[in-house]
Amino acid sequence: MIRSLKGPIEHRVGFAHGLPYPYQFPLSFPHPGVLGRADGRCGARGARPLLINATDPVGHPVHLVLSAGWSWAALAFCVGLARESRVESVVLAVASLVTAVIAYYLTKLGQGQYLTLGRGDPSGTPYVSWGDFASKTLVWCVVACVTGPVLGLAGNLARDHGLRGLPFRMLVPVVAVVEMSERLDVEAPLQRPIVDTTWSGVRLVAVAALVVLVGRAVMTWRLRPSAGQADK
């Protein structure tokens, strides 16, 4: 799979192993006659650029962060964290992920990423590949329904400020560290420097979050006996 990306790397954001982001994210249409002008009509002026530009120092890093698997996990986790009821945490976490997946692929559809050319059409008129769009949306909606309850419940259990809630509070930073480390090892050499910088920054922040969470939990645990003695 990595070898298949050794072609026009500059036209792709990359690939991943998380939620909707595993699919290669083309920055422009590969066929020069798919979309010519910004109004979406066909022409010979080349492909219309999409909203994400690989050279954008702000938009591209934001896209990399929001497209990562850990950020999708964080969405469901935070929804569960915000609800007192475990049932609400589970249900709303699933609903939030499904809604986000649908919005994600509708955005890609609006950007024209599912336009394709018919092999037997001599006119070269592009059309929407509804099968591709529907299949990917459905697959990741199913994934959302499977992972959403786990992440939502983890967020709810993380409301416990003691040591029992610590493993659940560490969940999202751990996922971020593992995912970013894998991407840096496997994908970063094939990407632009801004990708390496973004992923390294995310991993650094995640490690710092883990240190803070563990340190805070340990300090809270050590101070509790002193507080109890003071009450006596």
Order of alpha helices (4+ residues) and beta strands (2+ residues): alpha-alpha-alpha-beta-beta-alpha-alpha-alpha-alpha
